[in-house]
Every structure is written in structure tokens, then in C-alpha cells.
Amino acid sequence: MRVDQATPEPAFAPDRAWRLSAQVALREENFGALAYNYDNRRLVFLKSRALVALVSALEEYPTASAAVDAQVPVADRARYVQALARLAASGVIDAA
């Protein structure tokens, strides 16, 4: 018996263009923001204002790496790339 499965979303690749998902609403909070995905009903906490600013500006840059390079201090870049990967896995951001 053959079972058709949906093609999985590609893994987060910093060298691709990314954007805040159209299915996600951000609500700014003192700690950062709440991101609610209306499609999968997930609530995700963005725990810093810098991360909120980065996610909000992603579509202004040709790649996620370019956004990180422009907005994040060198010492913190690896941590922010990991945070973007987790946000991609949870559906908060998607490939543009």
C-alpha cells in the first residue's frame, strides 16, 4: 500500500530569504513579543526585543544571514541564527 506524504518544509537555511509568516501575528510585550500562528495554533515567545526587530525586518533583506549581519552584534550572531531556525521549525517564519 502506498501512502502519499506531504513534502516536508525545507530546513532553515540562513542563505535564503525568510519572512514573518502571513499566518502569524506578533504582539509586543515588555520581554519581547508573543507570536501566535493562526494555522497551527502555536503560541511562541520571542524573549528579546532584538529578536522581535530581527524577525520583523527579515523580508527587508535578501537572506536571513544578511539580516543577522546588519542587526546583530558579531558575538551574538550564532545564537540568533539558532533562534531563527527554531522559529522556522515552529512556523513563525517561512521562506520567502
Protein Blocks (a to p, Z undefined) as FASTA:
>chain_A
ZZddddddddddfkbccdddfkbccdddfklpacddfklopacddfbfklmmmmmmmmmp
fbfklmmmmmpcfklmmmmmmmmmmmmmnomaccZZ
